Structures are given as C-alpha cells and as structure tokens.
C-alpha cells in the first residue's frame, strides 16, 4: 500500500482538496486498494476545523466527493509512516522538513515538481482563487500518478 500525506499550511484548503481529489482519481482508476491517503497542516492555526467552504465549493462544482476531515498537524512520526509527504509550496516544504527533523527529506515533495514545475500551488486562503488551486492540483496529481506508474509503484 502506498501511503500519501498531502500537506499545506492550515489543512483546510489545498491539502484537503488534494486528499479528496486524489482519492477520487485513484477510485476512478480502480486503484483505491493500493493507497492510504490523508492530509495535514504544518501549523496549528486551523486544528479541528473542517475544509474551507471554497474547497467544498470547487470540489462540488467538479463533481468530486468531499472526504470528511478535520484539520490536524503533521507529526514527526508521519515521516516514517508515509511513503510520500507532498507539500503545496516552498514554505510548506521547509516546515515539513523541520517537523520531520530531516534536512534531506527523501520522502518530501512539492506537488508541482511531479509536473516538471518549480511553481507553488497558490494558497486560496489569500488569493480567493479556488479554481486555479483546483487546476494546479489536478495537474500535479495527474503527474504524480504518472510518476508512480513510470517508477513501478502501481504494478500488480
């Protein structure tokens, strides 16, 4: 089983969007039994809160079921528990390495690097643009699935 943790600052916008979207994508491909998917925050600011209404709205707009979730903070032992810890921006990556207590971060990735881009997934908490965040997430998650296929993670 491939264990994936999506991480953003508060765990109510980008990471929960990716958790729901990626769960839907793997289910559509009949791969749900190959994955354990969750999400977390680097901060404590939103702990216990449900996904942002903008995240809920953009998922509904695209017909993607929302995974019920309450914001939690990434913990040091998540680095051992998960195969892929995927952050949304450079600031997340720095904080993820700090929480994990590692500088190499072999399991830590920025989402859009799978799509060959150094761009960050913009935080819609600040931009208010959930559509762009959704589109960037689709791009990164499709590329992540391709990465997994090309590197033999999805072989039977």
N, C-alpha and C positions, 0 to 999 in steps of 0.2 A: 504494500500500500504506500502511495506517495502522499506524504503529509505536507500541506501547504498552508502557510500563515501569511495573510495579507495584512500590511501594517501601514497606518497613517498617523497623523498627529493625535486625533481625538477618537477615532474608531466609530464615527457616526456618518461619515460621508464617503470618502474614497475606498477605504478598506472594506466597509460593509457592502458597498456597491460591487466591488470585485469579488467578494465572497459569494454574493447572490448570483452574479453574472457567470462566474466560473463554474459554480455548482450547476447552473442551467446548461452551460456549454458542454460539460462532461456528461451530463444526463442525456442530452440530445444525441451524443455520440455513443451512448451505451457504455460509458466508462466509469459510471459513478462508483462501482465496487472497487476501483483502483485508487480512489482518492479519499483522503480525510482533509477537509477544507475548513478553515476558521479565519478569524480576523482579530486584530488587537490594535492598541494605541501605544505611542511612545510616551504620552503624557497621562496625567491623572484627571485632567480637566472635565472629561465627559463620562467618567466611570459610572456605570449603571444606566446610562441614557440609551434610548432606542435610536435607530437610524434617523438621520435628519429627514425632514419632510421633503426636501429637494431630491434626496436619494430615492425615497419611496416613490415620488412622482415620476422621476425619469425611468425607473425600472418598470413601473406600471405602464407608462407610455409605450415602452418597447415589449410589453407582454412578458416580462421576466418576473418570476415569483420572488418575493422578498423572503430571505432567510431571517426568521425571528432571531434577534440578537440584542444583547445589552453590552455596552462598551466595557472592555476590560483592558488592562495594561499588559503589555508584553513583559514576560518574566525571564530572568536569566536562564532557567532550565528549558525555555522554549527553544533555545538554540540547539539543544540536544534532542528535543522531542520532534522537531520538524526537519524535513529534508530541504525545504525551500522557504526562506523568510523573505517576502517580497515587499519592499517599501515603495512609496509613491514619489518621493523626492529626495534630493541630496541631504536635506536636513534630517529626514527620517532615517536615512542610512547611517549618518553619524550617530544618531541617538540609539539606533538598533545595535550598532557595534559597542556603544558604551554600556547598554543594558546587558548585552551578551558577555561583556568582559573580554572582547576579542578585538584585535586590530586587523586580522586577515579576513574575517567574515566570509569564509569559503561558501557558506550557505546563504549569504545575504546578497540580494539582488535588487536593483531598481527596475521597476516593471518595464519601462520603455526600452531598456537595454536589450531585451529579447527581440524588439522590433528594430534593432540597429540604431537606436537614437539615444542621445545623452539627455534628452528633454525630461523635465519633471512632469508628472501629472498634476496640473494646477489644482489648488485646493479650492473647491467651490464654496467653502465657508466664507472665503474672502472675495472670490470672483463672482459668485452667484450664478455661474455658468455651468449647470449640471450636464447640459448636452455635450459640451466639449470634454468634460471629465468622462462622460459615458463613452464617447467616441475614442478617446485616448485609451480608456480601459479595454475596450473591445480590441483595439489594435495590439496592445501589449499582451492581452490574454490569448489571442489567436497565435501570436508569435511564440508565446510560452508553450502552448500546446504543440506547435511545430518543433520547437526545441526539444521537448520531451520525446516526441516521435523520432526525430532525427538522431537522438542520443540513446535510443533503445529503452527508454523508461516504460513505454507502453506496449512492449512485446508481451505476448501471452506466455 
